[in-house]
Amino acid sequence: MDRDGTINEEDGYVHKIEDLRFTPGAQEAIGLARESGYLVVVISNQAGVARGYYTEEDVRRFQDHMQDELKKAGTKVDGFYYCPHHPDSGQGKYLVVCECRKPKPGMLIQASKDIGIDLSRSFMIGDHLNDIKAGHNAGCRTALVRTGYGKEQQAKLGELDFKVDLVTDTLLDAVRAILSRKAG
């Protein structure tokens, strides 16, 4: 799952723990996915690190806070992966063309190796075409949610040379649709 705009509200370069606001139903969605046997992994571009707006430690602190809040809700994320690079606007060691920045599949492939995920049986859920492309490039099925940038990105689906598996209003709707397909 993408992070900003999918799990938590998109509000620019979200990195302060006090700015964590879950999208409607996100905590329930994560819990439902895990209860149904799915691993939940966060895959996030964090260009704010590359641009010098915040640090990798800020990203880890935010992830830890998100995990704590999810645990309070009775669930958790199985892994967090983020790309701190940017090919054009990065500073210092972060100005790099990498294999991890979505739409490239590097973070998904790394997660599959680290956690033992079968990407062909997985979904990449996000609010941006880069999320969808990364999932497709990794061999996942894909779901676009209309939270965050999703509504404006939905208008660009025709630009893709492949079909998105699902388009839903929220992360919770996406998880429910995925689970109903699995059951059917």
DRENMAR-441667 format. One record per residue (C-alpha): residue number from 1; x, y, z; residue in three letters. Coordinates in steps of 0.02 Angstrom, whole numbers, plus 50000, padded with zeros to 5 digits. Each point is the difference from the previous one (the first is absolute). Layout:
% DRENMAR-441667
<nr=NUM xx=X yy=Y zz=Z rest=Ala>;
...
This chain:
% DRENMAR-441667
<nr=1 xx=50000 yy=50000 zz=50000 rest=Met>;
<nr=2 xx=50053 yy=50177 zz=49965 rest=Asp>;
<nr=3 xx=50010 yy=50110 zz=50154 rest=Arg>;
<nr=4 xx=49959 yy=50185 zz=49971 rest=Asp>;
<nr=5 xx=49828 yy=50021 zz=49924 rest=Gly>;
<nr=6 xx=49957 yy=49817 zz=50020 rest=Thr>;
<nr=7 xx=50026 yy=49953 zz=50184 rest=Ile>;
<nr=8 xx=50020 yy=50175 zz=50069 rest=Asn>;
<nr=9 xx=49932 yy=50165 zz=49937 rest=Glu>;
<nr=10 xx=50104 yy=50086 zz=49866 rest=Glu>;
<nr=11 xx=50055 yy=50171 zz=50058 rest=Asp>;
<nr=12 xx=50160 yy=50042 zz=49909 rest=Gly>;
<nr=13 xx=50157 yy=49925 zz=50072 rest=Tyr>;
<nr=14 xx=49923 yy=49911 zz=50151 rest=Val>;
<nr=15 xx=50136 yy=49955 zz=50125 rest=His>;
<nr=16 xx=49955 yy=50070 zz=50171 rest=Lys>;
<nr=17 xx=49916 yy=49877 zz=50117 rest=Ile>;
<nr=18 xx=49872 yy=50130 zz=50052 rest=Glu>;
<nr=19 xx=49945 yy=50009 zz=49817 rest=Asp>;
<nr=20 xx=49951 yy=49816 zz=49988 rest=Leu>;
<nr=21 xx=49817 yy=49988 zz=49953 rest=Arg>;
<nr=22 xx=49941 yy=49834 zz=49932 rest=Phe>;
<nr=23 xx=49888 yy=49999 zz=49847 rest=Thr>;
<nr=24 xx=49822 yy=49943 zz=50039 rest=Pro>;
<nr=25 xx=49999 yy=49814 zz=50040 rest=Gly>;
<nr=26 xx=50188 yy=49976 zz=49975 rest=Ala>;
<nr=27 xx=50033 yy=49920 zz=50169 rest=Gln>;
<nr=28 xx=49853 yy=49882 zz=49975 rest=Glu>;
<nr=29 xx=50061 yy=49960 zz=49824 rest=Ala>;
<nr=30 xx=50173 yy=49952 zz=50062 rest=Ile>;
<nr=31 xx=49925 yy=49893 zz=50138 rest=Gly>;
<nr=32 xx=49880 yy=49914 zz=49880 rest=Leu>;
<nr=33 xx=50139 yy=49962 zz=49875 rest=Ala>;
<nr=34 xx=50110 yy=49925 zz=50136 rest=Arg>;
<nr=35 xx=49857 yy=49900 zz=50077 rest=Glu>;
<nr=36 xx=49969 yy=49927 zz=49827 rest=Ser>;
<nr=37 xx=50178 yy=49939 zz=49983 rest=Gly>;
<nr=38 xx=50079 yy=50142 zz=49902 rest=Tyr>;
<nr=39 xx=50161 yy=50082 zz=50050 rest=Leu>;
<nr=40 xx=49988 yy=50190 zz=50001 rest=Val>;
<nr=41 xx=50154 yy=50090 zz=49938 rest=Val>;
<nr=42 xx=50018 yy=50188 zz=49978 rest=Val>;
<nr=43 xx=50091 yy=50055 zz=49841 rest=Ile>;
<nr=44 xx=50032 yy=50188 zz=49999 rest=Ser>;
<nr=45 xx=50098 yy=50128 zz=49900 rest=Asn>;
<nr=46 xx=50069 yy=50129 zz=50123 rest=Gln>;
<nr=47 xx=50070 yy=50136 zz=49887 rest=Ala>;
<nr=48 xx=49995 yy=50121 zz=50146 rest=Gly>;
<nr=49 xx=50159 yy=49916 zz=50063 rest=Val>;
<nr=50 xx=50085 yy=50026 zz=49831 rest=Ala>;
<nr=51 xx=49944 yy=50182 zz=49997 rest=Arg>;
<nr=52 xx=50065 yy=50032 zz=50176 rest=Gly>;
<nr=53 xx=49828 yy=50034 zz=50077 rest=Tyr>;
<nr=54 xx=50023 yy=49865 zz=50131 rest=Tyr>;
<nr=55 xx=50116 yy=49855 zz=50042 rest=Thr>;
<nr=56 xx=49994 yy=49812 zz=49987 rest=Glu>;
<nr=57 xx=49988 yy=49998 zz=50190 rest=Glu>;
<nr=58 xx=49841 yy=50105 zz=49983 rest=Asp>;
<nr=59 xx=49930 yy=49868 zz=49881 rest=Val>;
<nr=60 xx=50041 yy=49860 zz=50121 rest=Arg>;
<nr=61 xx=49925 yy=50097 zz=50146 rest=Arg>;
<nr=62 xx=49840 yy=50028 zz=49900 rest=Phe>;
<nr=63 xx=49993 yy=49814 zz=49953 rest=Gln>;
<nr=64 xx=50026 yy=49950 zz=50182 rest=Asp>;
<nr=65 xx=49860 yy=50117 zz=50054 rest=His>;
<nr=66 xx=49885 yy=49930 zz=49865 rest=Met>;
<nr=67 xx=50041 yy=49824 zz=50059 rest=Gln>;
<nr=68 xx=49963 yy=50048 zz=50182 rest=Asp>;
<nr=69 xx=49832 yy=50073 zz=49949 rest=Glu>;
<nr=70 xx=49958 yy=49846 zz=49899 rest=Leu>;
<nr=71 xx=50044 yy=49888 zz=50147 rest=Lys>;
<nr=72 xx=49882 yy=50101 zz=50109 rest=Lys>;
<nr=73 xx=49866 yy=49959 zz=49871 rest=Ala>;
<nr=74 xx=50045 yy=49814 zz=50011 rest=Gly>;
<nr=75 xx=50102 yy=49982 zz=49840 rest=Thr>;
<nr=76 xx=50169 yy=50040 zz=49925 rest=Lys>;
<nr=77 xx=50103 yy=50016 zz=49842 rest=Val>;
<nr=78 xx=50115 yy=49854 zz=49958 rest=Asp>;
<nr=79 xx=50134 yy=50108 zz=49919 rest=Gly>;
<nr=80 xx=50042 yy=50178 zz=49950 rest=Phe>;
<nr=81 xx=50102 yy=50043 zz=49846 rest=Tyr>;
<nr=82 xx=50037 yy=50174 zz=49938 rest=Tyr>;
<nr=83 xx=50103 yy=50083 zz=49865 rest=Cys>;
<nr=84 xx=50093 yy=50157 zz=50058 rest=Pro>;
<nr=85 xx=50068 yy=50040 zz=49825 rest=His>;
<nr=86 xx=49949 yy=50117 zz=49862 rest=His>;
<nr=87 xx=50080 yy=49999 zz=49826 rest=Pro>;
<nr=88 xx=49983 yy=50188 zz=49970 rest=Asp>;
<nr=89 xx=49968 yy=50093 zz=50163 rest=Ser>;
<nr=90 xx=50106 yy=49900 zz=50121 rest=Gly>;
<nr=91 xx=50144 yy=50071 zz=50100 rest=Gln>;
<nr=92 xx=50166 yy=49915 zz=50033 rest=Gly>;
<nr=93 xx=49992 yy=49811 zz=50011 rest=Lys>;
<nr=94 xx=49812 yy=50006 zz=49967 rest=Tyr>;
<nr=95 xx=50019 yy=50071 zz=49824 rest=Leu>;
<nr=96 xx=50000 yy=49834 zz=49912 rest=Val>;
<nr=97 xx=49906 yy=49899 zz=49871 rest=Val>;
<nr=98 xx=49959 yy=49846 zz=50102 rest=Cys>;
<nr=99 xx=49903 yy=49839 zz=49981 rest=Glu>;
<nr=100 xx=49893 yy=50029 zz=50153 rest=Cys>;
<nr=101 xx=49904 yy=50158 zz=49954 rest=Arg>;
<nr=102 xx=49826 yy=49959 zz=49938 rest=Lys>;
<nr=103 xx=49950 yy=49967 zz=49861 rest=Pro>;
<nr=104 xx=50151 yy=49885 zz=50002 rest=Lys>;
<nr=105 xx=49966 yy=49839 zz=50095 rest=Pro>;
<nr=106 xx=50155 yy=49997 zz=50110 rest=Gly>;
<nr=107 xx=49914 yy=50021 zz=50169 rest=Met>;
<nr=108 xx=49871 yy=49867 zz=49958 rest=Leu>;
<nr=109 xx=50133 yy=49878 zz=49942 rest=Ile>;
<nr=110 xx=50103 yy=50032 zz=50157 rest=Gln>;
<nr=111 xx=49848 yy=49971 zz=50110 rest=Ala>;
<nr=112 xx=49963 yy=49838 zz=49909 rest=Ser>;
<nr=113 xx=50177 yy=49940 zz=50035 rest=Lys>;
<nr=114 xx=50003 yy=50059 zz=50181 rest=Asp>;
<nr=115 xx=49829 yy=49939 zz=50053 rest=Ile>;
<nr=116 xx=49966 yy=49859 zz=49877 rest=Gly>;
<nr=117 xx=49859 yy=50080 zz=49900 rest=Ile>;
<nr=118 xx=49933 yy=49923 zz=49840 rest=Asp>;
<nr=119 xx=49977 yy=50158 zz=49897 rest=Leu>;
<nr=120 xx=49891 yy=49911 zz=49872 rest=Ser>;
<nr=121 xx=49874 yy=49969 zz=50140 rest=Arg>;
<nr=122 xx=50014 yy=50177 zz=50069 rest=Ser>;
<nr=123 xx=49916 yy=50167 zz=49974 rest=Phe>;
<nr=124 xx=50083 yy=50170 zz=49995 rest=Met>;
<nr=125 xx=49874 yy=50127 zz=50062 rest=Ile>;
<nr=126 xx=50031 yy=50186 zz=49979 rest=Gly>;
<nr=127 xx=49932 yy=50170 zz=49955 rest=Asp>;
<nr=128 xx=50122 yy=50041 zz=49859 rest=His>;
<nr=129 xx=50041 yy=49926 zz=49830 rest=Leu>;
<nr=130 xx=50180 yy=49976 zz=50060 rest=Asn>;
<nr=131 xx=49933 yy=49880 zz=50132 rest=Asp>;
<nr=132 xx=49901 yy=49906 zz=49869 rest=Ile>;
<nr=133 xx=50147 yy=49994 zz=49879 rest=Lys>;
<nr=134 xx=50116 yy=49937 zz=50137 rest=Ala>;
<nr=135 xx=49878 yy=49862 zz=50043 rest=Gly>;
<nr=136 xx=49981 yy=49952 zz=49817 rest=His>;
<nr=137 xx=50188 yy=50005 zz=49974 rest=Asn>;
<nr=138 xx=50023 yy=49883 zz=50148 rest=Ala>;
<nr=139 xx=49869 yy=49878 zz=49936 rest=Gly>;
<nr=140 xx=49865 yy=50045 zz=50125 rest=Cys>;
<nr=141 xx=49817 yy=50032 zz=49970 rest=Arg>;
<nr=142 xx=49955 yy=50182 zz=50030 rest=Thr>;
<nr=143 xx=49869 yy=50109 zz=50083 rest=Ala>;
<nr=144 xx=49981 yy=50188 zz=49987 rest=Leu>;
<nr=145 xx=49912 yy=50087 zz=50145 rest=Val>;
<nr=146 xx=49916 yy=50168 zz=49979 rest=Arg>;
<nr=147 xx=50073 yy=50072 zz=50160 rest=Thr>;
<nr=148 xx=50152 yy=50115 zz=49993 rest=Gly>;
<nr=149 xx=50040 yy=50031 zz=49816 rest=Tyr>;
<nr=150 xx=49890 yy=49855 zz=49944 rest=Gly>;
<nr=151 xx=49855 yy=50099 zz=49926 rest=Lys>;
<nr=152 xx=50113 yy=50102 zz=49886 rest=Glu>;
<nr=153 xx=50107 yy=49848 zz=49960 rest=Gln>;
<nr=154 xx=49847 yy=49898 zz=49950 rest=Gln>;
<nr=155 xx=49976 yy=50118 zz=49852 rest=Ala>;
<nr=156 xx=50174 yy=49946 zz=49938 rest=Lys>;
<nr=157 xx=49969 yy=49812 zz=50004 rest=Leu>;
<nr=158 xx=49982 yy=50002 zz=49810 rest=Gly>;
<nr=159 xx=50185 yy=50044 zz=49988 rest=Glu>;
<nr=160 xx=50047 yy=49828 zz=50067 rest=Leu>;
<nr=161 xx=50040 yy=49859 zz=49881 rest=Asp>;
<nr=162 xx=49921 yy=49874 zz=50119 rest=Phe>;
<nr=163 xx=49837 yy=49983 zz=50095 rest=Lys>;
<nr=164 xx=49984 yy=50045 zz=50184 rest=Val>;
<nr=165 xx=49913 yy=49859 zz=50094 rest=Asp>;
<nr=166 xx=49898 yy=50109 zz=50118 rest=Leu>;
<nr=167 xx=49949 yy=50181 zz=50025 rest=Val>;
<nr=168 xx=49916 yy=50037 zz=50167 rest=Thr>;
<nr=169 xx=49960 yy=50148 zz=50110 rest=Asp>;
<nr=170 xx=50105 yy=49949 zz=50150 rest=Thr>;
<nr=171 xx=50130 yy=49877 zz=50060 rest=Leu>;
<nr=172 xx=49865 yy=49909 zz=50098 rest=Leu>;
<nr=173 xx=49895 yy=49983 zz=49842 rest=Asp>;
<nr=174 xx=50152 yy=49932 zz=49908 rest=Ala>;
<nr=175 xx=50039 yy=49871 zz=50134 rest=Val>;
<nr=176 xx=49818 yy=49944 zz=50007 rest=Arg>;
<nr=177 xx=49995 yy=49981 zz=49810 rest=Ala>;
<nr=178 xx=50163 yy=49902 zz=50000 rest=Ile>;
<nr=179 xx=49936 yy=49884 zz=50137 rest=Leu>;
<nr=180 xx=49833 yy=49974 zz=49910 rest=Ser>;
<nr=181 xx=50097 yy=49949 zz=49843 rest=Arg>;
<nr=182 xx=50107 yy=49880 zz=50102 rest=Lys>;
<nr=183 xx=49845 yy=49921 zz=50075 rest=Ala>;
<nr=184 xx=49910 yy=49988 zz=49833 rest=Gly>;
